Amino acid sequence: MGLRILLPDVNSSDRDYSGRGRDVRMGLMAFAGLAEAAIAGLLAARRDGGPFTNLSNLLSRSGLGRAELELLVRAGPATASS
């Protein structure tokens, strides 16, 4: 099929899976254990303040708890350029 699956990214992912051309970006809902309220807060912080620039910026703006942040960190590095 030629599809490219892109990992979840705090700066690029929506709540649900999204696609453009042959790229499919995994949504934040793919994180088992990430609450809907956490996803909504993350998306609102990004919408209101733009992309997260580093971990410190994510921590200060997202309102995520420790367990939620650990889920994101375990997913690996994310890049906004994908």
Secondary structure, DSSP 8 states (H G I E B T S, - for coil): ---EEE---TTT--SS-EEETTEEE--GGGSTT--HHHHHHHHHHHHHH-S--SHHHHHHHH---HHHHHHHHHT----TT-
